[in-house]
């Protein structure tokens, strides 16, 4: 392993002896990874230099097409076969040896049963590993306090959630690539490893703080979070739906604070009135039986859209409620910043206090195509029912109709 590369998420940094055939080594790594995670898209690139920093700079400045290799998942197109009972994407090959009552699964989801042990079931006698074990240790909890599957996790929801919905949360750092580019440009061969370690530590600490924020503190209570991927500045978790917003806000606040305070990171952060080192999140609310792989794809798309909306300069988030909205977010939804979420906290809680029938009326009054008329109708409705204080905070700018529609969507899972 190449220690100078640091703790890069999704990367296997190797240092090869002179005269080694990098392409052959890359193919061996591809084969190893595909045996364990068949659905991965993999890529490799290499360059010869005396240090990782020099190799990275050399490849980036003068990329060599001959120093690249790629390997994708096997193409599977067998219409007569039943589709995978979990991801609904690839054909089902066989049932899990551990979960014999489960549907037929594809090769990738089978690996999730045996190697990654998550969704739809935690195998009998298995114990948490990796990021989940770290979380339990820091929280002072035992192995019995993890949920066995997504249905059990969703059942932790309150009485208003029907106990069957989860949020899939995908978080990624803002401008971390540019940050590492400045580190590489510094010429310090050890700076990359120090920066990688600092970002990774901030990610894990923010995950701990966010998880602690949504734990109820009851003896023997289950942890309402399942971490699937924790690496570098990337986090993918499943959270009980009615605690998702508390988790997301806590994570984004903590990650920004931790990076801003880190002495390794500070020298490489550029100054700007509207720039803040932090992260952005995509959140997908869906029934616990909704295909996990699709939920991840939608959360990834939402996260990227949140970054684009604010050019990666502010901690931001975008969400989708599959149960209410389908798999395409409403056209008006542009995402909110963390500051928006915090500023409207009390207003969203007040909006949630409106009876469901009243919120349904507000939803019908929202007309994105005619915001002026929509605003007038909502004002009149609020005046008649003496609810002006509830909707006024969302009528402050030219996208008032869209803001109210978003606030109504946020209120569904706001606690």
N, C-alpha and C positions, 0 to 999 in steps of 0.2 A: 504494500500500500504506500501511497505517496503522502507522507505526513504533512508536507507543506501545503497541500490542498485544503486541509482543515475538514470540518464536518459539513460537507456540501450535500444538500438533500437531493435525492434522486440521481446521485453521481457515484460511480465507483472509480476513484482516482488511483491509477496504477503507475508504478515506476518500473520500467523494464530494463534488463541488462543490455549493454551495447550489442548490436547485430541481431537483436530479437526481431521476429516478424510480427509487428503490431497487429496486422490484420488477422493472423491465425489466433493470437491471444484474444482479440476482440470476439472472434467467433466462438471460442471456448467459453468466454464469459456469457455471451448470448445464449448458448445452449444450456448453461447452468441455470441462468435466470428463467428461461422459458420452461424448464422442467418444473419450476416452482410457481411461476406466475405466467401461465401460458398466454394471457391476453395483452401483455406489455408490448408497446412499441419501443424499440431500443435503437440507440445510435451511439457511435463511437468516433472519436477524432483523436489525433495524436500529432506530436511534434517533438523534435530532438532539441534539447537545451540542457544547460547546467542546473536549472532550477525550474520549479513549477511556474513562477512568475514570468520567467523568460519564455518558457514554452507557450504559455497562454497568450502572451503579447505577440509572439511570433505567429501563432496560428491565426489570431484575430486580425493582425495587420496584413498578412499575406496568406490567406487560406489556401490550402492545397486540396483540390478535389480528390486527389489520389489518397489522401490521408483521412478518408471518411468511410465508415461502414455502417450499414443499417440492417435491422432485422425486425420484421413485424410478426404479429400473431398469424398462425396458419389460417388460410381462407377456408371457411366452412359454409358451404351452400348446399344443404341437403333438405329440400322442401318437405319430403315425406316424413322427416323425423320430427318428433315433438320438441318444441323449443324449451330451453332451460327454464325450470320452474322458479328460479330466483332472478336472473338478470333479464330473461325474455329476449336475449339477443342471439346467442349461439345455440346449436342443437344440444339437447340433453343426451348424455352418453350413458350414464348409469347413476344409480342412487348411492348416496354416501353409505359406507359400511357402518358408520356410527349412527346416522339418522335414517334408518331403513324405511320409516314411514314418510319421509320427505319425497318430493317429486324428483323426476330425473333432472340431473344437473350437468352443465357443461364442464369442460376440463378446468377452466379458471375458477368457477365457483366450488368445484370439488376441493381445490387447493385451499380455498377459504375455510372449509370445514376442518381440514386436517392440519394445515400449517398456520393459518391465521385465526382459526377457531371462531370467527365472528360471522354472524348473520348467515342464515337464520338461526344458528344454534351454537351455544358453547358446549363442546363435547363433555361427556360425563367424566368427572375426575380431573379435568384440565384446570390449570391455574393461569391467571393473567400473566402476561409477559410484557417486556418493553415499557412503552410509555404508560400503559395502564397499571402495571405493577409499580412504577415510579409514583404515579398519582396516589394509589392506595397507601403506599408507604408514607408519603408526605402528609396525607390526610389522617393517618393513624387508623386506617380501616383494614378489615380482613378480606380474604378471597371470597368469602360468602356474600360480600356486599356488592358484587358486580351482578348485573342482569344477565341471565342465561341467553336471552335472545331479544330481538327487537320488540316482540309483543310484550315481554315482561318489562322492558324499559319503558314502553309507551304507557303501560298500566300505572306507572308512577305519577301520571298526570293528575291534576286536581279534579274535583267533581264536575267542573264545567268543560272538561276537555274530552269527555267520553272515554278516556283512558286508552286511546288507540292511535294517537298521532305523535309523530316525531319531527324534529327539524334536523336536516342534514346541513352542516355548517362547514364551508370551505374558506379558509383564511390564508392570505398571502401577503407578504410584506410589500410596502410601496417603495419603489425606487431602490430596492436592494441590489438589483443588477448594476445600476449606475454607481452605487456605493462601492461595490466590489471592483468596478472598472477603475475608480479613483485609487483604490488600494493597490491594484495591479500597476497602475501608472506610477505609483510612488517608488517602485523598484526595490522595495524591502521584501526579500524572499520569505520572511516569516510573518509578514503582516496579514497575508491571506488566511493563514491558520488561526491567528489571533482574532481576526474579524469573524471568521466562521464560528469560532467557539463563542464569541460574544453574542452573535445573533441567535445561535442555537440555545444558549442559556436563557436569553430573553424570551424566546418562544416557549420553552418549557416552564419558566416561571410564570408567564402570563397564562398559560394553560392551567397551571395549578391554582392561580388566584381566581380565574374565571370559574373553575370547577368548585372551589371552596365557596364562591359566592352563591352558587345554586344548590348546594347541599343544605338540607333542612336541619342538620345538626342533631337528628334523632339517633339514639343508640340503636344499632342494627339496621338503620335505613340503607336502602340501596343507593348507589351512586347514580345520579341522573344523567351521566355522560359516558359514552363509549368512545375513546380515542382510536381512530383507525390508522391515521398517518400523522406522525409528528417528526419532522425533519427539516433542519435549516430554518427557514421562515414560513414553511408550509404546515398547516394543521387541517386535518379533516376529522370531524367528530359527528356523532349522532347525539342529540340532546332531546330530552323530554320537551315536547312542543311548548308547553306553557312556561318553561324556564329559558327558552332560547334567547329572548331579547336581553334578559339579564346577563346570560352567559356572553353574548356577543359584545355588549357594551363594556362589560368588565374586562374581556380579553383585549379589545382595542385600546382601552384606556391604559391597561397595564403594559402592553407591548410598547406603546409610544413612550410612556414614562421610563421604562427600563432602558430602551435604546438611547433616549435623550440623556440619561444619567451615566451611561457607560463611557469610561475614559478611553477605551479603544475605539469606539464608534465616533465620538464627538469630533475629532480632528478631520474626519472625512465627510461630515455633513455640511452641505452648502447652505448658506444663509438665504432667507427669502421671507418676505412678509406673509406669503400665503403657502409656504412650504413647511411641512412637518413630517419628520420621520415616523412612520407608523405602518399600519396594515389596512387592508380592505377585506370585506367578507361578502360571500354569497350565501343566502339562507333559503332552503327549500322546505316548506311544511307539507307533509303528506301522511297518508295512512301508513301504519307500521308495515303493512304488507306490500306497499308500493316498491317496485324493483329498485334495489339499492344502487345498482350500477347506473340506472337512469337518474336517480336522485343526485348522484355525484356529478354526472354530466351537467345537469341543470344548475346545480350549485356552483360549479366551475364557471359556467357561462354567466351567471349572475355576478359572481365575483369580478370577472373581467369587465363586465359592463359598469360596475361600480367604479372600478379604476379609471375607465375611459371617461366617465361622467365628470370626474374631478382631476383628470390627468395625473392620477397617482400622487397628488400633492397633499391630500388630506385623508385621514381615516374615514372610509366610506363604506356603505353597505347597500345591497340590493336584494330583494327577496321575491319569492314566488310561493303562493299558496295553491298547490296543485288541486286540492279538494275543491276549492272555490273558483279557481281561475284557469284550470287546465295547465298544459305544459308550456304555454306562451304567456309571458308577463303582459299586462295591459300596456297599450301603446304609450300612455302618458307617463309611465313610471320611469323616472330617471335616476333613482337612487337618492339616498339621504346621506349626509355626513354624520359622523358621530356627534358633532356639535348640534345638529338638527335634532337628533334623537334625544339628547340630554335636555335641550331647550324646551322641547315639547312633551317632556315626561309627564308633568302634571296634567297637561291638556289632553293627552292620549288616555290617561287614567280616568279623567272626567268623562271623556267620550265613551270609554268602556262602561261607565256607569249609566249611560243612556240605555233604556230597555231595548232588547233586540228588535222589537217592532219599530221603535224610533230610529235605530241605526239603519234599518231596511229602508225607511222613508228617505233618509239622507242619501243613501246609495242611489235611489231612484232619481233624486233631484240633481245629482251630479251629472253635468253634461260637458264633457271635455271639449266638444266641438264649438260650444257657445259659452265660454267661461263667464261672460258678463251676465247673461240670463241665468246661468246656473247659480252664480253668486247671489243674485237678487232673490231667487226662489229660496235658497238656503237661508238667507237673512230673514225673509218673511216667515219661514217655518220656525226658525229659532226664536223670532220675536213673539210669535203667537204662543209658543210653549215655554217662553222665558228661559231659553237655552242659549242665549247669545254668548255667554261667557264660555260655553263649551266649544263653539265653532270659530269665535273671533281669532284665536291664535293661528288658525290655518287660512285666514283671509288677508294675510299681510302683503302678498305680492301678486304678480300677474299670473301665477300658476295656481291660484287659489283652489280652483275646482279639482285639479290633479292632487294638490296637497290634502284636501279633505278626503278624496277617494283613497289616497295612500294611508291617511290617518285611520280611516275606518278599517282598512285591511290590517294595519298594525294593531289596532285595538282588539282584534279577534284573539290574539295570543298574548296580549300585554298583561303582565301581572305585577 
